[in-house]
Amino acid sequence: MKLVELKQAQKTAISNLKKRRFAELQFYTFKKDRSVIVKLTENAAQLIESGYYNETIDLDDSNAKRTLKTAFGREFPRSHKVYFSSVKAK
């Protein structure tokens, strides 16, 4: 895991939805008590929030960008940097 800027993490997550370079992206706070995980399959994308809200959301092309930004805002309200981990697509 590496520490990256929050805005860079958001851009990585949004661009991955388009290019599908990674199968899974994980973003954690410094204490690793809150997280946002984006899982991609061939036809679907799923957003898993844990921390303030514990929910799983199915993403589609029309609401993906807004939903991601909202999730990042809820889970990382005062964070400027987050831990980032990824799993390559096969």
Order of alpha helices (4+ residues) and beta strands (2+ residues): beta-alpha-beta-beta-beta-beta-alpha-beta
